[in-house]
Amino acid sequence: MTDFSDHLNFYSSQIAVLDTCESLMESYSFLENYLNDIITAITFAKLKVLHSSIITPFDLIEALKHISQSLRTNNLPLPIHHSAIAQYLEIIELQAYQSDSRIVFVLNIPLVSPEKYTLYRLYSIPILDNRTSLHHFLSTTYKYIARNDDSLFYTAVENLEGCKSLQGKIKLCTNLFPYPIDSDAICEAQLLRPTNQLPRTCQISVVFAKDYNVQQLGHNLWLIAVTDPLPVTIKCGNREIVTKVIINNSVLKLQPECLAFIGSTKVYAQKLMEVYHNVTYNNHPVIIPYSCCNHITEELHLPDIEPLKLGKFNTEDLKIAQHKLNQYSDELDRRNNQPFINKHLGWITTATVTLIVTLIILYITCKCKKQRRLRIGIFTSNDNPPPPPQTLKALTAKWKTLIPKRRPSVGFGEPIEEEEIEFNYNKQTS
């Protein structure tokens, strides 16, 4: 019995040790999984990604419901249900830091105002002035502008890099402040409201433009800016090819599986993979009676100014585009405001040179005729006696009194005497 009891106690001790080891293994596994979750959470936190190891979808929905009940002025950007969890995970910003022995994860959930704004993409296109054949552009500062439905407030957006996309092509942007649309608002905001005159905050650039520009607006939608008639050829499958000539700025919309040749530019239509019924691509053209070039004369010629090539004009880079537009506009103003002499310097120079050459030719012609008459007079004066020598000597003496006196020389009188001898010789021979 003693041996049996000893064996029983021994096996009982082994079972207890095994139970203890199993408990230790379970604790170790739990700690390992817990540490792995912490490491995974920290890793995703560095990537700014909210992982389920930080908060489960169920806990996230409960937290969003609690937050929604405590809001007074703002709202959550999306409805609270399981189908919106994936989008919430995309827009929630995650931050992490260590506090003593704890790791704290902070979830920044964006809040939105209850009023929605309509976002517009701004495009500045050339408008022709028929009197001077120049074009004017409306200078834009921002690529995008948004206004509310009542057209009372607007907000300007430089780019959409800081905005996040939600369902239905809705953009979620932060750090934007609405401003009232009044007479002091930027030009683009005032043009979104009905107006019959150009706002005073608008800046116009006048240029000498040529060529054409093709800008894609959206799915199968292109904006064509032209300065001269431009052929557009459209081909859709087996249907007949259509060619049209456009003379004004136009918007081209192609059906799926169609292609078009816009001048020498080829564009393709794509199949619409996603269709959002609450998104429209209606354009908002600005039609205001305005004359850009009343201060420019019709006689203004610009043969030495290279025209602005619209095909090489990058409308996406507003700073470079605006710089080029200002250069052309300043050059046109300088040409138009320069004095009359500088403006017509070429013609004045040509006329002056022509007048001088004409006067020289007339002078030479008159001189030649005069010398010819003198020669004829000498040959025909043999019938009349020449003036007496005393008269010639008197004229010579008078001429000497008019000439400044110079130091006498030995040979001064010899040419005169020689001329007198020759003259007398002619007299004797006559």
LUMDREN-375108 format. One record per residue (C-alpha): residue number from 0; residue in three letters; x, y negated, z. Coordinates in steps of 0.05 Angstrom, whole numbers, m for minus. Example, Ala and Ser with C-alpha at 12.3 -4.5 7.8 and 13.67 -1.06 7.14 Angstrom:
LUMDREN-375108
[pt 0,"ALA",[246,90,156]];
[pt 1,"SER",[273,21,143]];
END
This chain:
LUMDREN-375108
[pt 0,"MET",[0,0,0]];
[pt 1,"THR",[57,m47,15]];
[pt 2,"ASP",[87,m36,m54]];
[pt 3,"PHE",[20,m47,m87]];
[pt 4,"SER",[10,m112,m49]];
[pt 5,"ASP",[78,m136,m68]];
[pt 6,"HIS",[65,m121,m142]];
[pt 7,"LEU",[m2,m157,m137]];
[pt 8,"ASN",[29,m218,m106]];
[pt 9,"PHE",[84,m217,m158]];
[pt 10,"TYR",[34,m215,m216]];
[pt 11,"SER",[m8,m269,m183]];
[pt 12,"SER",[53,m313,m178]];
[pt 13,"GLN",[69,m301,m252]];
[pt 14,"ILE",[m2,m320,m271]];
[pt 15,"ALA",[2,m383,m229]];
[pt 16,"VAL",[68,m401,m262]];
[pt 17,"LEU",[38,m389,m331]];
[pt 18,"ASP",[m22,m432,m314]];
[pt 19,"THR",[24,m487,m291]];
[pt 20,"CYS",[65,m481,m355]];
[pt 21,"GLU",[2,m484,m397]];
[pt 22,"SER",[m21,m546,m360]];
[pt 23,"LEU",[47,m577,m371]];
[pt 24,"MET",[43,m559,m445]];
[pt 25,"GLU",[m25,m591,m451]];
[pt 26,"SER",[m1,m653,m415]];
[pt 27,"TYR",[60,m656,m460]];
[pt 28,"SER",[16,m648,m522]];
[pt 29,"PHE",[m31,m702,m498]];
[pt 30,"LEU",[27,m749,m483]];
[pt 31,"GLU",[59,m733,m550]];
[pt 32,"ASN",[m6,m748,m587]];
[pt 33,"TYR",[m16,m811,m547]];
[pt 34,"LEU",[54,m835,m562]];
[pt 35,"ASN",[45,m817,m636]];
[pt 36,"ASP",[m19,m858,m637]];
[pt 37,"ILE",[18,m916,m606]];
[pt 38,"ILE",[74,m910,m656]];
[pt 39,"THR",[24,m905,m713]];
[pt 40,"ALA",[m14,m965,m688]];
[pt 41,"ILE",[50,m1006,m681]];
[pt 42,"THR",[72,m984,m751]];
[pt 43,"PHE",[6,m1005,m782]];
[pt 44,"ALA",[5,m1068,m740]];
[pt 45,"LYS",[71,m1088,m772]];
[pt 46,"LEU",[37,m1079,m839]];
[pt 47,"LYS",[m23,m1121,m816]];
[pt 48,"VAL",[m69,m1061,m825]];
[pt 49,"LEU",[m123,m1042,m775]];
[pt 50,"HIS",[m117,m967,m763]];
[pt 51,"SER",[m168,m922,m729]];
[pt 52,"SER",[m115,m907,m676]];
[pt 53,"ILE",[m125,m978,m651]];
[pt 54,"ILE",[m201,m979,m652]];
[pt 55,"THR",[m250,m928,m678]];
[pt 56,"PRO",[m305,m947,m728]];
[pt 57,"PHE",[m358,m935,m675]];
[pt 58,"ASP",[m323,m980,m625]];
[pt 59,"LEU",[m313,m1033,m679]];
[pt 60,"ILE",[m388,m1035,m695]];
[pt 61,"GLU",[m405,m1041,m621]];
[pt 62,"ALA",[m355,m1098,m614]];
[pt 63,"LEU",[m383,m1134,m675]];
[pt 64,"LYS",[m454,m1129,m648]];
[pt 65,"HIS",[m432,m1159,m582]];
[pt 66,"ILE",[m396,m1216,m619]];
[pt 67,"SER",[m456,m1230,m664]];
[pt 68,"GLN",[m502,m1239,m604]];
[pt 69,"SER",[m456,m1290,m573]];
[pt 70,"LEU",[m449,m1335,m635]];
[pt 71,"ARG",[m486,m1401,m639]];
[pt 72,"THR",[m464,m1441,m700]];
[pt 73,"ASN",[m424,m1393,m743]];
[pt 74,"ASN",[m438,m1324,m770]];
[pt 75,"LEU",[m401,m1261,m785]];
[pt 76,"PRO",[m381,m1257,m859]];
[pt 77,"LEU",[m415,m1189,m870]];
[pt 78,"PRO",[m474,m1151,m843]];
[pt 79,"ILE",[m461,m1102,m787]];
[pt 80,"HIS",[m470,m1030,m811]];
[pt 81,"HIS",[m427,m970,m828]];
[pt 82,"SER",[m423,m986,m903]];
[pt 83,"ALA",[m389,m1052,m887]];
[pt 84,"ILE",[m334,m1023,m842]];
[pt 85,"ALA",[m285,m1016,m900]];
[pt 86,"GLN",[m292,m1089,m918]];
[pt 87,"TYR",[m286,m1110,m846]];
[pt 88,"LEU",[m220,m1072,m842]];
[pt 89,"GLU",[m195,m1112,m902]];
[pt 90,"ILE",[m212,m1181,m875]];
[pt 91,"ILE",[m194,m1171,m801]];
[pt 92,"GLU",[m125,m1197,m786]];
[pt 93,"LEU",[m85,m1156,m735]];
[pt 94,"GLN",[m33,m1182,m687]];
[pt 95,"ALA",[6,m1144,m634]];
[pt 96,"TYR",[50,m1163,m576]];
[pt 97,"GLN",[79,m1132,m512]];
[pt 98,"SER",[57,m1155,m443]];
[pt 99,"ASP",[98,m1124,m388]];
[pt 100,"SER",[89,m1049,m398]];
[pt 101,"ARG",[28,m1056,m443]];
[pt 102,"ILE",[20,m1065,m518]];
[pt 103,"VAL",[m36,m1113,m535]];
[pt 104,"PHE",[m71,m1113,m603]];
[pt 105,"VAL",[m110,m1175,m623]];
[pt 106,"LEU",[m164,m1171,m677]];
[pt 107,"ASN",[m178,m1238,m712]];
[pt 108,"ILE",[m247,m1234,m744]];
[pt 109,"PRO",[m263,m1293,m790]];
[pt 110,"LEU",[m327,m1331,m780]];
[pt 111,"VAL",[m364,m1369,m834]];
[pt 112,"SER",[m412,m1427,m837]];
[pt 113,"PRO",[m484,m1410,m855]];
[pt 114,"GLU",[m481,m1455,m917]];
[pt 115,"LYS",[m452,m1426,m981]];
[pt 116,"TYR",[m411,m1464,m1032]];
[pt 117,"THR",[m407,m1453,m1107]];
[pt 118,"LEU",[m336,m1447,m1133]];
[pt 119,"TYR",[m316,m1479,m1199]];
[pt 120,"ARG",[m253,m1469,m1240]];
[pt 121,"LEU",[m231,m1535,m1271]];
[pt 122,"TYR",[m207,m1540,m1343]];
[pt 123,"SER",[m186,m1604,m1376]];
[pt 124,"ILE",[m197,m1603,m1452]];
[pt 125,"PRO",[m179,m1656,m1504]];
[pt 126,"ILE",[m233,m1702,m1529]];
[pt 127,"LEU",[m224,m1735,m1597]];
[pt 128,"ASP",[m230,m1810,m1608]];
[pt 129,"ASN",[m254,m1818,m1680]];
[pt 130,"ARG",[m230,m1889,m1687]];
[pt 131,"THR",[m156,m1877,m1671]];
[pt 132,"SER",[m152,m1801,m1680]];
[pt 133,"LEU",[m123,m1796,m1610]];
[pt 134,"HIS",[m145,m1749,m1555]];
[pt 135,"HIS",[m156,m1762,m1481]];
[pt 136,"PHE",[m152,m1714,m1422]];
[pt 137,"LEU",[m183,m1720,m1354]];
[pt 138,"SER",[m127,m1713,m1304]];
[pt 139,"THR",[m142,m1660,m1252]];
[pt 140,"THR",[m108,m1651,m1185]];
[pt 141,"TYR",[m136,m1584,m1163]];
[pt 142,"LYS",[m151,m1519,m1200]];
[pt 143,"TYR",[m214,m1504,m1161]];
[pt 144,"ILE",[m268,m1544,m1127]];
[pt 145,"ALA",[m329,m1520,m1088]];
[pt 146,"ARG",[m394,m1556,m1073]];
[pt 147,"ASN",[m455,m1539,m1032]];
[pt 148,"ASP",[m523,m1527,m1063]];
[pt 149,"ASP",[m547,m1598,m1047]];
[pt 150,"SER",[m485,m1630,m1078]];
[pt 151,"LEU",[m473,m1669,m1015]];
[pt 152,"PHE",[m406,m1640,m995]];
[pt 153,"TYR",[m346,m1611,m1031]];
[pt 154,"THR",[m280,m1579,m1015]];
[pt 155,"ALA",[m219,m1576,m1060]];
[pt 156,"VAL",[m178,m1512,m1067]];
[pt 157,"GLU",[m108,m1512,m1096]];
[pt 158,"ASN",[m105,m1436,m1106]];
[pt 159,"LEU",[m141,m1373,m1085]];
[pt 160,"GLU",[m81,m1338,m1056]];
[pt 161,"GLY",[m104,m1350,m985]];
[pt 162,"CYS",[m175,m1327,m1001]];
[pt 163,"LYS",[m201,m1256,m993]];
[pt 164,"SER",[m252,m1223,m1039]];
[pt 165,"LEU",[m317,m1196,m1011]];
[pt 166,"GLN",[m375,m1161,m1044]];
[pt 167,"GLY",[m407,m1193,m1104]];
[pt 168,"LYS",[m346,m1235,m1122]];
[pt 169,"ILE",[m353,m1276,m1058]];
[pt 170,"LYS",[m289,m1310,m1036]];
[pt 171,"LEU",[m273,m1318,m963]];
[pt 172,"CYS",[m226,m1378,m954]];
[pt 173,"THR",[m198,m1408,m891]];
[pt 174,"ASN",[m172,m1477,m870]];
[pt 175,"LEU",[m220,m1514,m917]];
[pt 176,"PHE",[m255,m1577,m895]];
[pt 177,"PRO",[m317,m1605,m929]];
[pt 178,"TYR",[m318,m1678,m951]];
[pt 179,"PRO",[m378,m1720,m972]];
[pt 180,"ILE",[m389,m1733,m1046]];
[pt 181,"ASP",[m392,m1809,m1049]];
[pt 182,"SER",[m360,m1864,m1090]];
[pt 183,"ASP",[m293,m1852,m1055]];
[pt 184,"ALA",[m291,m1777,m1069]];
[pt 185,"ILE",[m243,m1748,m1119]];
[pt 186,"CYS",[m262,m1752,m1192]];
[pt 187,"GLU",[m277,m1677,m1200]];
[pt 188,"ALA",[m327,m1678,m1143]];
[pt 189,"GLN",[m366,m1738,m1170]];
[pt 190,"LEU",[m370,m1706,m1239]];
[pt 191,"LEU",[m408,m1647,m1209]];
[pt 192,"ARG",[m466,m1694,m1196]];
[pt 193,"PRO",[m509,m1727,m1250]];
[pt 194,"THR",[m477,m1793,m1270]];
[pt 195,"ASN",[m480,m1840,m1329]];
[pt 196,"GLN",[m411,m1871,m1323]];
[pt 197,"LEU",[m341,m1848,m1309]];
[pt 198,"PRO",[m323,m1854,m1234]];
[pt 199,"ARG",[m270,m1904,m1217]];
[pt 200,"THR",[m227,m1850,m1184]];
[pt 201,"CYS",[m217,m1814,m1250]];
[pt 202,"GLN",[m151,m1819,m1287]];
[pt 203,"ILE",[m149,m1812,m1362]];
[pt 204,"SER",[m87,m1792,m1403]];
[pt 205,"VAL",[m87,m1811,m1477]];
[pt 206,"VAL",[m44,m1767,m1522]];
[pt 207,"PHE",[m30,m1751,m1594]];
[pt 208,"ALA",[m49,m1677,m1597]];
[pt 209,"LYS",[m46,m1623,m1649]];
[pt 210,"ASP",[m57,m1547,m1654]];
[pt 211,"TYR",[m105,m1507,m1611]];
[pt 212,"ASN",[m107,m1472,m1543]];
[pt 213,"VAL",[m142,m1408,m1522]];
[pt 214,"GLN",[m157,m1399,m1448]];
[pt 215,"GLN",[m193,m1337,m1419]];
[pt 216,"LEU",[m248,m1357,m1371]];
[pt 217,"GLY",[m273,m1288,m1350]];
[pt 218,"HIS",[m295,m1221,m1377]];
[pt 219,"ASN",[m301,m1227,m1453]];
[pt 220,"LEU",[m304,m1303,m1447]];
[pt 221,"TRP",[m254,m1352,m1477]];
[pt 222,"LEU",[m248,m1428,m1480]];
[pt 223,"ILE",[m222,m1455,m1546]];
[pt 224,"ALA",[m195,m1526,m1549]];
[pt 225,"VAL",[m182,m1552,m1619]];
[pt 226,"THR",[m158,m1616,m1653]];
[pt 227,"ASP",[m169,m1595,m1725]];
[pt 228,"PRO",[m218,m1546,m1759]];
[pt 229,"LEU",[m200,m1475,m1737]];
[pt 230,"PRO",[m224,m1409,m1769]];
[pt 231,"VAL",[m250,m1355,m1721]];
[pt 232,"THR",[m259,m1284,m1749]];
[pt 233,"ILE",[m301,m1234,m1708]];
[pt 234,"LYS",[m303,m1159,m1720]];
[pt 235,"CYS",[m349,m1112,m1682]];
[pt 236,"GLY",[m343,m1038,m1700]];
[pt 237,"ASN",[m372,m1022,m1768]];
[pt 238,"ARG",[m412,m1086,m1773]];
[pt 239,"GLU",[m397,m1140,m1824]];
[pt 240,"ILE",[m339,m1185,m1808]];
[pt 241,"VAL",[m361,m1256,m1791]];
[pt 242,"THR",[m317,m1317,m1801]];
[pt 243,"LYS",[m335,m1386,m1774]];
[pt 244,"VAL",[m298,m1452,m1773]];
[pt 245,"ILE",[m302,m1491,m1709]];
[pt 246,"ILE",[m288,m1565,m1707]];
[pt 247,"ASN",[m303,m1579,m1634]];
[pt 248,"ASN",[m283,m1548,m1567]];
[pt 249,"SER",[m323,m1484,m1559]];
[pt 250,"VAL",[m334,m1424,m1514]];
[pt 251,"LEU",[m328,m1356,m1547]];
[pt 252,"LYS",[m365,m1296,m1517]];
[pt 253,"LEU",[m353,m1228,m1547]];
[pt 254,"GLN",[m393,m1165,m1539]];
[pt 255,"PRO",[m358,m1102,m1514]];
[pt 256,"GLU",[m313,m1067,m1565]];
[pt 257,"CYS",[m308,m1129,m1608]];
[pt 258,"LEU",[m245,m1167,m1628]];
[pt 259,"ALA",[m232,m1236,m1655]];
[pt 260,"PHE",[m177,m1274,m1690]];
[pt 261,"ILE",[m175,m1345,m1665]];
[pt 262,"GLY",[m127,m1377,m1714]];
[pt 263,"SER",[m67,m1331,m1706]];
[pt 264,"THR",[m87,m1309,m1636]];
[pt 265,"LYS",[m119,m1240,m1628]];
[pt 266,"VAL",[m166,m1226,m1569]];
[pt 267,"TYR",[m202,m1163,m1548]];
[pt 268,"ALA",[m268,m1153,m1512]];
[pt 269,"GLN",[m268,m1103,m1455]];
[pt 270,"LYS",[m322,m1058,m1426]];
[pt 271,"LEU",[m354,m1088,m1364]];
[pt 272,"MET",[m338,m1039,m1309]];
[pt 273,"GLU",[m369,m1080,m1253]];
[pt 274,"VAL",[m432,m1121,m1259]];
[pt 275,"TYR",[m453,m1170,m1204]];
[pt 276,"HIS",[m522,m1197,m1214]];
[pt 277,"ASN",[m510,m1257,m1168]];
[pt 278,"VAL",[m450,m1283,m1207]];
[pt 279,"THR",[m458,m1329,m1267]];
[pt 280,"TYR",[m407,m1358,m1314]];
[pt 281,"ASN",[m448,m1418,m1334]];
[pt 282,"ASN",[m403,m1475,m1355]];
[pt 283,"HIS",[m412,m1545,m1329]];
[pt 284,"PRO",[m390,m1592,m1385]];
[pt 285,"VAL",[m383,m1665,m1367]];
[pt 286,"ILE",[m419,m1708,m1417]];
[pt 287,"ILE",[m410,m1782,m1402]];
[pt 288,"PRO",[m409,m1840,m1452]];
[pt 289,"TYR",[m337,m1862,m1449]];
[pt 290,"SER",[m288,m1894,m1498]];
[pt 291,"CYS",[m215,m1881,m1482]];
[pt 292,"CYS",[m180,m1922,m1534]];
[pt 293,"ASN",[m212,m1991,m1539]];
[pt 294,"HIS",[m147,m2022,m1518]];
[pt 295,"ILE",[m109,m1988,m1575]];
[pt 296,"THR",[m109,m2020,m1644]];
[pt 297,"GLU",[m127,m1980,m1705]];
[pt 298,"GLU",[m61,m2000,m1738]];
[pt 299,"LEU",[m21,m1962,m1686]];
[pt 300,"HIS",[23,m1913,m1723]];
[pt 301,"LEU",[63,m1860,m1687]];
[pt 302,"PRO",[108,m1828,m1739]];
[pt 303,"ASP",[166,m1816,m1691]];
[pt 304,"ILE",[126,m1788,m1633]];
[pt 305,"GLU",[122,m1713,m1632]];
[pt 306,"PRO",[49,m1691,m1623]];
[pt 307,"LEU",[30,m1652,m1562]];
[pt 308,"LYS",[24,m1579,m1583]];
[pt 309,"LEU",[m36,m1550,m1547]];
[pt 310,"GLY",[m12,m1479,m1561]];
[pt 311,"LYS",[49,m1492,m1518]];
[pt 312,"PHE",[11,m1532,m1466]];
[pt 313,"ASN",[8,m1493,m1400]];
[pt 314,"THR",[m57,m1513,m1367]];
[pt 315,"GLU",[m44,m1466,m1308]];
[pt 316,"ASP",[15,m1507,m1283]];
[pt 317,"LEU",[m19,m1572,m1266]];
[pt 318,"LYS",[43,m1609,m1244]];
[pt 319,"ILE",[81,m1597,m1309]];
[pt 320,"ALA",[18,m1609,m1351]];
[pt 321,"GLN",[2,m1674,m1315]];
[pt 322,"HIS",[74,m1697,m1323]];
[pt 323,"LYS",[72,m1686,m1398]];
[pt 324,"LEU",[5,m1720,m1404]];
[pt 325,"ASN",[30,m1780,m1366]];
[pt 326,"GLN",[92,m1784,m1410]];
[pt 327,"TYR",[50,m1786,m1473]];
[pt 328,"SER",[0,m1835,m1444]];
[pt 329,"ASP",[55,m1882,m1420]];
[pt 330,"GLU",[89,m1879,m1488]];
[pt 331,"LEU",[25,m1897,m1523]];
[pt 332,"ASP",[12,m1955,m1476]];
[pt 333,"ARG",[83,m1979,m1486]];
[pt 334,"ARG",[76,m1976,m1562]];
[pt 335,"ASN",[9,m2011,m1559]];
[pt 336,"ASN",[31,m2067,m1512]];
[pt 337,"GLN",[98,m2083,m1543]];
[pt 338,"PRO",[106,m2152,m1578]];
[pt 339,"PHE",[87,m2162,m1650]];
[pt 340,"ILE",[160,m2167,m1672]];
[pt 341,"ASN",[180,m2102,m1639]];
[pt 342,"LYS",[118,m2066,m1663]];
[pt 343,"HIS",[132,m2086,m1736]];
[pt 344,"LEU",[207,m2089,m1732]];
[pt 345,"GLY",[217,m2042,m1790]];
[pt 346,"TRP",[174,m2083,m1837]];
[pt 347,"ILE",[204,m2148,m1814]];
[pt 348,"THR",[275,m2122,m1824]];
[pt 349,"THR",[257,m2097,m1894]];
[pt 350,"ALA",[225,m2162,m1913]];
[pt 351,"THR",[284,m2203,m1886]];
[pt 352,"VAL",[335,m2162,m1924]];
[pt 353,"THR",[294,m2166,m1987]];
[pt 354,"LEU",[288,m2242,m1980]];
[pt 355,"ILE",[363,m2250,m1968]];
[pt 356,"VAL",[381,m2207,m2029]];
[pt 357,"THR",[331,m2246,m2072]];
[pt 358,"LEU",[361,m2313,m2050]];
[pt 359,"ILE",[431,m2288,m2065]];
[pt 360,"ILE",[411,m2265,m2134]];
[pt 361,"LEU",[377,m2332,m2148]];
[pt 362,"TYR",[438,m2370,m2123]];
[pt 363,"ILE",[485,m2330,m2168]];
[pt 364,"THR",[438,m2339,m2227]];
[pt 365,"CYS",[435,m2414,m2218]];
[pt 366,"LYS",[510,m2418,m2209]];
[pt 367,"CYS",[522,m2380,m2273]];
[pt 368,"LYS",[474,m2424,m2312]];
[pt 369,"LYS",[508,m2487,m2285]];
[pt 370,"GLN",[577,m2463,m2304]];
[pt 371,"ARG",[552,m2445,m2373]];
[pt 372,"ARG",[524,m2515,m2383]];
[pt 373,"LEU",[590,m2546,m2361]];
[pt 374,"ARG",[628,m2504,m2412]];
[pt 375,"ILE",[580,m2523,m2466]];
[pt 376,"GLY",[587,m2597,m2447]];
[pt 377,"ILE",[663,m2595,m2451]];
[pt 378,"PHE",[662,m2564,m2521]];
[pt 379,"THR",[610,m2612,m2547]];
[pt 380,"SER",[640,m2676,m2518]];
[pt 381,"ASN",[693,m2683,m2573]];
[pt 382,"ASP",[649,m2734,m2609]];
[pt 383,"ASN",[648,m2781,m2548]];
[pt 384,"PRO",[711,m2812,m2521]];
[pt 385,"PRO",[731,m2788,m2452]];
[pt 386,"PRO",[734,m2837,m2394]];
[pt 387,"PRO",[797,m2879,m2390]];
[pt 388,"PRO",[854,m2855,m2346]];
[pt 389,"GLN",[844,m2913,m2298]];
[pt 390,"THR",[775,m2885,m2278]];
[pt 391,"LEU",[804,m2816,m2265]];
[pt 392,"LYS",[860,m2845,m2223]];
[pt 393,"ALA",[810,m2886,m2183]];
[pt 394,"LEU",[769,m2824,m2168]];
[pt 395,"THR",[831,m2786,m2148]];
[pt 396,"ALA",[852,m2841,m2100]];
[pt 397,"LYS",[782,m2843,m2069]];
[pt 398,"TRP",[783,m2767,m2060]];
[pt 399,"LYS",[850,m2772,m2023]];
[pt 400,"THR",[821,m2821,m1973]];
[pt 401,"LEU",[766,m2770,m1956]];
[pt 402,"ILE",[814,m2712,m1945]];
[pt 403,"PRO",[849,m2711,m1877]];
[pt 404,"LYS",[921,m2734,m1883]];
[pt 405,"ARG",[973,m2680,m1881]];
[pt 406,"ARG",[1048,m2682,m1879]];
[pt 407,"PRO",[1073,m2702,m1948]];
[pt 408,"SER",[1106,m2651,m1991]];
[pt 409,"VAL",[1147,m2655,m2052]];
[pt 410,"GLY",[1100,m2617,m2098]];
[pt 411,"PHE",[1035,m2652,m2078]];
[pt 412,"GLY",[1030,m2699,m2136]];
[pt 413,"GLU",[1057,m2653,m2188]];
[pt 414,"PRO",[993,m2613,m2201]];
[pt 415,"ILE",[954,m2678,m2208]];
[pt 416,"GLU",[1004,m2706,m2257]];
[pt 417,"GLU",[1004,m2641,m2294]];
[pt 418,"GLU",[928,m2642,m2297]];
[pt 419,"GLU",[932,m2713,m2323]];
[pt 420,"ILE",[982,m2694,m2376]];
[pt 421,"GLU",[938,m2637,m2398]];
[pt 422,"PHE",[878,m2683,m2400]];
[pt 423,"ASN",[917,m2734,m2441]];
[pt 424,"TYR",[940,m2678,m2485]];
[pt 425,"ASN",[869,m2660,m2499]];
[pt 426,"LYS",[854,m2732,m2513]];
[pt 427,"GLN",[911,m2737,m2563]];
[pt 428,"THR",[891,m2674,m2598]];
[pt 429,"SER",[820,m2696,m2604]];
END
